[in-house]
Amino acid sequence: MMSETIENRLEEIRGKFAGFTDPDDKWKFLLDLAKAHKGMDASLKAEKFIIVGCASTMYLVPAFDGEKIHFEMDVEGGTTNPLISRGLGALALQVYNDMPPADILSVDPAFFQQIGLNVGLSPTRSNGFASLVKQIYLYARVFSALAKK
């Protein structure tokens, strides 16, 4: 069952995307998220935290306090402008960051398709974003199992 907190986050994002009247609004929103995202300390950028399949080099570092998972995410250049990738990562964190593993696992990953996020995304970005979400769910499953021990 989904908690009220994560449902509120999803509803806020649904509302934001439903309000976009121009297709460019989505990209402006993602660029704004990218510019507002603080990134992460360079010391955390280890190869084991790289999201495989992303056009840019994206890092996702989890920290579990026994109740909630905190994620640090950052993107470095690549063959394309990393701002869209960074914006996509920041959007994922708006949903999943600082949530209990059970709440993360309660969200249908198809949520992002349902709001139309995938429309207009290049196959590389779409695959990279899917890899990011898959990694978030993997961490949630691992930390959920650890929390039950």
Residue frames as qw, qx, qy, qz and C-alpha x, y, z in Angstrom:
[[0.000, 0.888, 0.460, 0.000, 0.00, 0.00, 0.00],
 [0.416, 0.489, 0.001, 0.767, 1.26, 3.44, -0.96],
 [0.310, -0.477, -0.451, 0.688, 1.86, 6.01, 1.76],
 [0.144, 0.916, 0.349, -0.136, 0.19, 9.37, 1.65],
 [0.258, -0.750, 0.289, 0.536, 3.58, 11.09, 1.31],
 [0.321, -0.148, 0.726, 0.590, 4.60, 9.31, -1.87],
 [0.264, 0.632, 0.711, 0.162, 1.06, 9.58, -3.30],
 [0.005, -0.920, -0.151, 0.361, 1.22, 13.35, -2.73],
 [0.272, -0.537, 0.515, 0.610, 4.52, 13.49, -4.61],
 [0.320, 0.200, 0.818, 0.435, 3.07, 11.53, -7.54],
 [0.161, 0.802, 0.572, -0.059, -0.05, 13.70, -7.61],
 [0.110, -0.838, 0.089, 0.528, 2.02, 16.89, -7.65],
 [0.239, -0.326, 0.682, 0.609, 4.09, 15.63, -10.61],
 [0.282, 0.464, 0.811, 0.218, 0.95, 14.37, -12.41],
 [0.084, 0.887, 0.366, -0.270, -0.58, 17.82, -12.02],
 [0.182, -0.684, 0.347, 0.615, 2.57, 19.55, -13.26],
 [0.242, -0.079, 0.800, 0.544, 2.72, 17.39, -16.41],
 [0.217, 0.629, 0.745, 0.049, -1.03, 17.69, -17.02],
 [0.010, 0.881, 0.184, -0.435, -0.63, 21.47, -17.00],
 [0.298, -0.360, 0.522, 0.714, 1.91, 21.52, -19.84],
 [0.585, 0.664, 0.293, -0.363, 0.18, 22.97, -22.89],
 [0.469, 0.771, -0.404, -0.150, 3.24, 23.28, -25.14],
 [0.969, 0.038, -0.184, 0.158, 5.42, 20.19, -25.75],
 [0.456, 0.531, -0.374, 0.609, 8.45, 22.36, -24.94],
 [0.489, -0.693, 0.166, -0.503, 7.10, 22.95, -21.41],
 [0.965, -0.257, -0.027, 0.046, 8.23, 19.46, -20.37],
 [0.758, 0.288, -0.153, 0.565, 11.79, 20.14, -21.53],
 [0.001, -0.698, 0.189, -0.691, 11.88, 23.56, -19.84],
 [0.751, -0.573, 0.073, -0.320, 10.67, 21.92, -16.63],
 [0.959, -0.084, -0.053, 0.267, 13.40, 19.24, -16.82],
 [0.514, 0.499, -0.173, 0.676, 16.05, 21.87, -17.54],
 [0.310, -0.723, 0.160, -0.596, 14.87, 23.91, -14.54],
 [0.905, -0.418, 0.034, -0.076, 15.07, 20.78, -12.35],
 [0.852, 0.201, -0.116, 0.468, 18.59, 20.11, -13.67],
 [0.242, 0.631, -0.190, 0.712, 19.76, 23.64, -12.92],
 [0.522, -0.660, 0.155, -0.518, 18.26, 23.54, -9.41],
 [0.966, -0.206, -0.144, 0.066, 19.74, 20.12, -8.57],
 [0.281, -0.887, 0.366, 0.022, 22.83, 20.59, -6.42],
 [0.650, 0.480, -0.584, 0.074, 24.67, 17.50, -7.65],
 [0.879, -0.473, -0.051, 0.036, 26.89, 15.61, -5.25],
 [0.346, -0.795, 0.467, 0.170, 30.34, 15.62, -3.76],
 [0.567, 0.592, -0.547, -0.167, 33.00, 14.36, -6.16],
 [0.139, -0.411, 0.870, -0.236, 34.25, 11.90, -3.53],
 [0.686, 0.127, 0.584, -0.416, 31.02, 9.89, -3.95],
 [0.690, 0.574, -0.202, -0.393, 31.50, 9.42, -7.70],
 [0.403, -0.360, 0.834, 0.108, 32.70, 5.83, -7.79],
 [0.282, 0.188, -0.761, -0.554, 32.42, 3.52, -10.77],
 [0.055, -0.226, -0.965, 0.119, 30.14, 1.14, -8.83],
 [0.179, 0.565, 0.520, -0.615, 27.51, 3.89, -8.67],
 [0.151, 0.284, -0.458, -0.829, 27.37, 4.60, -12.42],
 [0.697, 0.371, 0.436, -0.431, 24.01, 3.93, -14.07],
 [0.334, -0.112, 0.782, 0.513, 24.72, 1.68, -17.04],
 [0.279, 0.536, 0.746, 0.282, 22.91, 2.60, -20.25],
 [0.007, 0.897, 0.244, -0.367, 22.77, 6.36, -19.74],
 [0.579, 0.734, 0.073, 0.348, 23.97, 8.68, -22.54],
 [0.015, 0.805, -0.385, 0.451, 25.86, 10.74, -19.96],
 [0.471, 0.060, -0.780, 0.408, 27.74, 9.43, -16.94],
 [0.536, -0.586, -0.066, -0.604, 25.10, 9.31, -14.19],
 [0.265, 0.147, -0.824, 0.479, 25.90, 8.42, -10.61],
 [0.646, -0.515, -0.207, -0.524, 23.30, 7.24, -8.10],
 [0.298, 0.231, -0.770, 0.514, 24.53, 6.73, -4.53],
 [0.618, -0.560, -0.416, -0.363, 22.13, 5.29, -1.94],
 [0.096, 0.264, -0.700, 0.656, 22.29, 5.67, 1.82],
 [0.612, -0.443, -0.569, -0.325, 19.87, 3.72, 4.03],
 [0.118, -0.477, 0.509, -0.707, 19.30, 4.82, 7.62],
 [0.045, 0.089, 0.943, -0.317, 17.20, 1.79, 8.55],
 [0.335, 0.565, 0.583, -0.477, 13.96, 3.51, 7.60],
 [0.495, 0.825, 0.122, -0.244, 14.41, 5.62, 4.48],
 [0.743, 0.115, 0.307, 0.583, 16.71, 5.64, 1.48],
 [0.046, 0.889, -0.071, -0.450, 18.48, 8.87, 0.65],
 [0.785, 0.359, 0.313, 0.396, 19.87, 9.15, -2.87],
 [0.122, -0.722, 0.263, 0.629, 22.63, 11.37, -4.17],
 [0.711, 0.483, 0.459, 0.223, 22.60, 11.78, -7.96],
 [0.015, -0.770, 0.250, 0.586, 24.78, 13.63, -10.41],
 [0.793, 0.512, 0.297, 0.142, 25.50, 13.61, -14.13],
 [0.298, -0.580, 0.393, 0.648, 28.67, 14.42, -15.99],
 [0.413, 0.578, -0.338, -0.617, 28.95, 15.22, -19.69],
 [0.686, 0.105, 0.711, 0.110, 28.77, 12.62, -22.35],
 [0.326, 0.187, 0.626, 0.683, 27.99, 12.66, -26.00],
 [0.090, -0.695, -0.510, -0.499, 24.93, 14.82, -25.40],
 [0.159, -0.566, 0.205, -0.782, 23.85, 17.71, -23.20],
 [0.338, -0.109, -0.871, 0.340, 23.78, 16.25, -19.68],
 [0.253, -0.066, 0.303, -0.916, 21.15, 18.75, -18.48],
 [0.730, -0.092, -0.319, -0.598, 18.23, 16.66, -19.75],
 [0.697, -0.032, -0.701, 0.146, 19.69, 13.54, -18.11],
 [0.187, 0.048, -0.587, 0.786, 20.28, 15.47, -14.90],
 [0.459, -0.101, 0.045, -0.882, 16.71, 16.80, -15.04],
 [0.779, -0.090, -0.525, -0.330, 15.36, 13.27, -15.49],
 [0.546, -0.011, -0.709, 0.447, 17.42, 12.11, -12.51],
 [0.067, -0.077, 0.399, -0.911, 16.19, 15.03, -10.41],
 [0.644, -0.135, -0.218, -0.721, 12.60, 14.17, -11.35],
 [0.746, -0.093, -0.660, 0.001, 13.11, 10.56, -10.23],
 [0.339, 0.003, -0.627, 0.701, 14.50, 11.84, -6.92],
 [0.359, -0.200, 0.092, -0.907, 11.42, 14.04, -6.46],
 [0.811, -0.181, -0.356, -0.427, 9.45, 10.79, -6.33],
 [0.888, -0.089, -0.440, 0.104, 11.80, 8.37, -4.57],
 [0.365, 0.414, -0.503, 0.665, 14.28, 10.31, -2.42],
 [0.123, -0.219, 0.607, -0.754, 14.05, 9.96, 1.36],
 [0.784, -0.111, -0.143, -0.594, 11.31, 7.33, 1.15],
 [0.648, -0.282, 0.687, -0.167, 11.03, 3.95, 2.88],
 [0.059, -0.207, 0.879, 0.426, 11.84, 1.02, 0.57],
 [0.260, 0.422, 0.862, -0.106, 8.23, -0.25, 0.76],
 [0.281, 0.771, 0.215, -0.530, 6.94, 3.11, -0.52],
 [0.090, 0.555, -0.596, -0.573, 9.38, 3.08, -3.43],
 [0.094, -0.013, 0.969, 0.229, 8.34, -0.46, -4.33],
 [0.306, 0.540, 0.696, -0.362, 4.64, 0.51, -4.16],
 [0.297, 0.687, -0.117, -0.653, 4.99, 2.92, -7.10],
 [0.816, 0.402, 0.397, 0.117, 4.31, 1.46, -10.54],
 [0.425, -0.361, 0.360, 0.748, 7.41, 2.32, -12.63],
 [0.279, 0.494, 0.640, 0.519, 5.00, 2.92, -15.55],
 [0.111, -0.821, -0.358, 0.431, 4.05, 6.15, -13.73],
 [0.194, -0.546, 0.292, 0.761, 6.56, 8.10, -15.81],
 [0.109, 0.153, 0.768, 0.613, 5.09, 6.80, -19.07],
 [0.027, -0.682, -0.730, 0.044, 1.58, 7.55, -17.83],
 [0.087, -0.822, -0.162, 0.539, 2.45, 11.23, -17.39],
 [0.619, 0.775, 0.106, 0.063, 3.95, 11.31, -20.89],
 [0.368, -0.786, 0.393, 0.303, 7.58, 11.65, -19.88],
 [0.647, -0.093, 0.650, 0.387, 8.72, 9.14, -22.50],
 [0.524, 0.757, 0.376, 0.103, 7.15, 11.06, -25.40],
 [0.297, 0.934, -0.138, 0.147, 9.90, 12.79, -27.31],
 [0.526, -0.680, 0.497, 0.113, 12.76, 11.23, -25.36],
 [0.458, 0.560, -0.662, -0.198, 15.56, 9.82, -27.46],
 [0.923, -0.090, -0.364, -0.083, 15.94, 6.02, -27.18],
 [0.551, 0.244, -0.544, 0.583, 19.25, 6.51, -25.37],
 [0.178, -0.332, 0.379, -0.845, 17.73, 8.84, -22.76],
 [0.802, -0.219, -0.125, -0.542, 14.67, 6.65, -22.43],
 [0.866, 0.024, -0.475, 0.152, 16.90, 3.59, -21.81],
 [0.326, 0.305, -0.510, 0.735, 19.08, 5.56, -19.41],
 [0.441, -0.343, 0.217, -0.801, 16.08, 6.73, -17.42],
 [0.905, -0.149, -0.263, -0.299, 14.66, 3.19, -17.32],
 [0.713, 0.155, -0.543, 0.416, 18.06, 1.99, -16.03],
 [0.010, -0.361, 0.424, -0.831, 18.01, 4.67, -13.33],
 [0.693, -0.282, 0.063, -0.661, 14.52, 3.69, -12.15],
 [0.909, 0.004, -0.415, -0.033, 15.45, -0.01, -12.28],
 [0.489, 0.255, -0.570, 0.609, 18.49, 0.72, -10.08],
 [0.316, -0.363, 0.309, -0.820, 16.36, 2.66, -7.57],
 [0.867, -0.185, -0.106, -0.450, 13.98, -0.32, -7.31],
 [0.802, 0.151, -0.523, 0.244, 16.91, -2.70, -6.92],
 [0.165, 0.317, -0.544, 0.760, 18.28, -0.66, -4.01],
 [0.575, -0.297, 0.149, -0.748, 14.78, -0.54, -2.49],
 [0.921, -0.075, -0.327, -0.198, 14.45, -4.35, -2.68],
 [0.630, 0.208, -0.568, 0.488, 17.89, -4.85, -1.11],
 [0.026, -0.295, 0.456, -0.839, 17.29, -2.35, 1.70],
 [0.732, -0.256, -0.075, -0.626, 13.80, -3.72, 2.28],
 [0.888, -0.028, -0.455, 0.055, 15.28, -7.20, 2.80],
 [0.426, 0.240, -0.537, 0.688, 17.97, -5.79, 5.12],
 [0.320, -0.362, 0.225, -0.846, 15.38, -3.90, 7.16],
 [0.845, -0.228, -0.218, -0.430, 13.40, -7.11, 7.75],
 [0.720, 0.130, -0.612, 0.301, 16.40, -8.92, 9.26]]
